[in-house]
Amino acid sequence: MSQLLEAAMLVCFGCSWPMNLIKNIKCKSAKSMSLPFILLITAGYIAGISAKLITHQINYVLVVYILNIVIVSMNIAVYFYNRRLDNKLDNKYNGKAVKNSYGNMTPKNAV
């Protein structure tokens, strides 16, 4: 029963990560993302996977941990991609860019 509850918890957490990933891809900016938070979550999943492997509890819960860490890792990649876009935009407008209502950076006079 405890493994079922643990899997349910991981599925609930896991449902939020794809939504977060899609939002971050659409936003095209890392300004609303927190790399330390994402790394902390990743460390937690690594600890959970390690616990399963050390205790030899290789079951469906381990699969859910792995799926979650893969999606969270994609968020890390999107963070660095979006940060590169932010830097390009900042350089293009010499720091004279602001975030519009869609979350994209635009020149101040275009908002």
N, C-alpha and C positions, 0 to 999 in steps of 0.2 A: 504493500500500500504506500509506503514512504517513497518508493521509486516512482510510482504513478503521480503522487503529489509534486515531487521534484520535477518530473517531466512537465506537469501542468504549469508550474511556475516558469520553467524555461520557455515553454511555448508562448505564454503570455508576454514575457520579455521579448522573445524572438519575433513576435508579431509587430512590435514597435520598430525594430531595426530596419526592415525593408521600407517602411513608411518614411523613416528618417533619412534613409539613403536616397530615396526618390526626391524628397524635399531638398536635400543638399545638392543633388545633381541639377535640379531645376533652378535652384537659387543662383548657381554659378558664382558664389562668394563664400569665403571661409570666415567672414566676419561674425556670423552667428554660430559658428562651430567651436567646440572646445576640445582641442587635442588632448590635454591632460585628462579630461573626463572620458574620452574614448579609450585612451590608453589604460585608465583605471579599470574600465569595464573589461577590456581585453585581458588584463592581468587576472581579474576575477574568473573569467572563463578558463584561462590557463590553469588556475588553481583547481577549479572544478574538474577539468579533464584529468589533471595530475592525480587528484584524489581517487577518481574512478579507476585509473590505471594502477595506482599503488595498491588499492584494495581488491584488485582483480574483479571489479564490478563492471565487466564489459557487457553492456546491454543497450537497449533503445535510448536510454537517457544520455548515454555518451554520444550517440548520433545527434541528438538535439543540441548538446553542448557544441559539437563540431559545426553544425549548421549555423548556430548563433555566432561563433567566433569568425567564421568565414564572412558573414554579412557585416559584422563590426569591422573586420579588416578592410572590407571594401569601403567603409566610411573613412578609414584612415587614408586610403588612396585618394578618395574624392577630396578630402581635406587638403592634401598637398596639391592636387590639381587646381582646386578652387583658389588656393592661396597664390599659386602662380598666376591665375587669371587676375586676381586682385592686384598683384604687383605690376602686371602689364598695364592694367587700367590706371593705376595710380601714376605710373611713369608717363603714360600717354597724356594725362590731363594735369601733370605736375602737381598732384595733390589737390586739384580743384574739382574733385568728383564727389558726389553725394549719392546716397542710396535712394532709389525711387520707390514707389509703392509696390513694385514687383520684387524688390530686393536686389535689383541689378544696379550697378554703379553707372551713373551718367554724369555728364558735365553739369556744373551748377546752373548754367543759364538754360539748360534744356528741361529742367524740372518744373 
